[in-house]
Amino acid sequence: MKKNLWDIYTDTQRNELEEFNTAYRMFLDAGKTERECVTEIVQQAKAQGYRDLTEVDRLKAGDKVYATHMEKAVALFRIGSDDFAAGMNLLGAHIDSPRIDLKQNPLYEDNELAYFDTHYYGGIKKYQWVTIPLALHGVVVRKDGTKVAISIGENDSDPVFVITDLLIHLSAKQLDKKANVVIEGENLDLLIGSKPLKEEEKDAVAKQIAQILKDTYDFELEDLQSAELEIVPAGKARECGLDRSMIMAYGQDDRVCAYTSLRAIFDAADMTRTACCILVDKEEIGSLGSTGMHSRFFENMVAELMDKLGNYSELHLRRALANSTMISSDVAAGFDPLYKEVYAPKAAAFLGKGLVLKKHTGARGKVSSNDANAEYIARIRKVFADNEITFQMSEMGKVDAGGGGTIAYILAQYGMEVIDGGVCVLNMHAPYEISSKADIYEAYRGYMAFLQDMK
């Protein structure tokens, strides 16, 4: 088995690792939704000298630009000196995470308790989301198009919210249910109030909530019909363990790979091949929709880029995409000794053992998966060896234990070489996920080496 990274790193690297992870935790706190992530990413990109692609007339080697789409997806490019049609080096991750969303007519009252009606997003274990402090993030868009940004539950002075569970004393029948139905989806409603509005007899608590929304947050109840409000765990990303070796936080799938990819394109040395970091929405529900990887956003932005470089043609665009190489930056399932029966140890990813490469994802017989070519893996191994990058090869778990996917197969449809590579986590898709500080830092180093040296 490979050495633990903590045994390999020098004191200087350990100091850099801590600084990197402090910044990572700040990124997680700033971006609990895809919209918030894009806002934070754009701010950081501008500070690094990136310009909005729509505001640039002509491009040349050395330029740095970004493009956003519907405030939920973003692509960053560093223009190299090589012929663009010869391809790019791409890092791609997603910035959406499993959560609970408000329905479009959410407010209701039942026995003088007010609730928001909800619908969960992505693959979650529903029982993990009850009885924990929750926050509300998102946007409300009024009929005139103006927006109200919402973040309630993160500051010490804010209220928090909760999804209730049945008390143990009355839960005999509930505890006989299978885990996937012990909490029903329609029972994931958010408790938001219990105080009635004075001099109101019917739905007085709901009316009090509507009044608070108007007085405190400056929108009408009907404006929730054109809102995107997400329920996420309240609180900041924290160091985990007495040795402070891990990070415990919401949304690390896949913001841990998004942040390391972002920092890699910021910090990579000058390169001849154009580099791209594409961070998208909707991966947790199939990558569909206009802000998911299945949309034409990425392809359109590459076309715009080529046009501003003065060498656009449909043929050149197709060549550029087909000749590109990519690491689909997504998390891997970390080996959990408490549940070792579902893992194949010789094909598992372990915390503290480096960046995880996955030749394929999918389920059972590699269904719905990209499957990277052996020749491409060999080239990546060479890049990592030359840069002293520690990596491990893994699969999700035992062959018939389950499975999962990433955006890799979508980009592979262009004919480019793609492999999955990211950070392994424990508690994947839970309200709080766990990653190793060392793996986070090593992923960043590996992504930089890929952008700089992959040919």
C-alpha positions, 0 to 999 in steps of 0.5 A: 500500500502507498505511503500516507502523504503526511509521511511524505510531505516536507515541513514547507509542504505541510505549511502550504497544505494548511494555508491551502485548506484554510482558503478552501474552507472559506470557499465552501462557506462562501458558496453553498449553492451553485449561484454562490459558487459562481459569484465567488469564482468570478470574484477570485478570477477577476482578482487573478486578472481574468476578464469577461469573455463577452467584454473582449474583442480579440484574444492572444496567447497569454490572455485569461478570460472567463464566461458564465451562464445563467449564474450557475455555470462558469468556464475559465480559459488561459490561452496558450501559444499552440494552435488552438485546433491542437486541443486544450487541457481541461479540468471539469467539475460540478458545483451543485450538491445534493440538497432540499429545494423549496417547491414553488408554492411552499408556505402552508400551516398545519395546527398552528405550525408553519412549514415550507413544502419541499422536494429533495434534489439529487441522491440523498439518504432522507433520514440524514436530513432531519433534526439538524440545523438548516439554512436557506439560501438562494434568490427570489425574483420579483415580477419586475425582474429584480432579485433578492439574495437570500442567506438565512441561518449562517450568522450567529444572529440568524434563526435556523430551520429544521425538519422534524422527526418522530420521537423515539417513544412513539416510533415503534412502527417507524423503526420497522420501516426500511431506511429508504422510507423511514422518512418519506420525501413528502415529510421533508418539510421545513419548520419555519414558525409557530407565532400567529399574526395578531388579530388573525384567526385563520392561518395566522402563523402562515400570515405572520411568516408572509409578513416577515418575508415582506418586512424583513426580506422585501418580497411578497409571498407570491414572489416565491413562485419565481424563486430558487431557494435551497435548504442546506446544512447551517454552519461553517466548514470545520477541521475534523479530528483531534489531529485536524487532518480532515475537513468536515463540511457540506457540499464537498461533492463536488466543490472540493474538486471545483476549488482545487481545479480553480486554484490549479488554473490560477497557479499553473506556470506558463504553458503552451497548450490552452487550459480550461476549467469548466464548472457546471450545474445539474450533475447530481440530477443527470447533467441535463438542463441549460446549465448542466454539462449536456448543454451547449454552453461549453461548446459555444464558449469554445467557439466564441474563444476561437472567433476572438482568436481569429481562427474559427471554423466548424472544422477547427472547433471539432478538431479542438474538442477532439484533440483535447485532454481532460480530467473529469474532476469528481470525488471518489468513495473513500474506504470506510473500515466500518462498512468494508463489506461493500468495498474491494480493498485492492480497488479502493481509494484511501484517505491520505493516499493522494489523488484518485484516478478512476479508469471508469465509473458507472454501475455493475458492468460499467454502465453509463460510464466513460472508460479511459484508454490505457494509452491515455492513463500511461501519459498521465502516469508519466506526467504525475511521475515527472512532477512527483504527484502521488495518486491511487487507482480506484473503483466505486466499490464491489462490482455489484454493490452499486455505482455512480457517474460523473460528467466524463462521458459527456465530454468524451462524446467529442472524441477527447481523452477523458479520465475521472480524477479527484479527491476521495471522501467519506459520507458522500452525499450526506449533509456533512462530508469528510475529506483529507487535507492532504488529498485536497492539496495533492489533487491541486498539485496533480491538476497543476501538473496536468495543465502544465505538462500534458501534451 
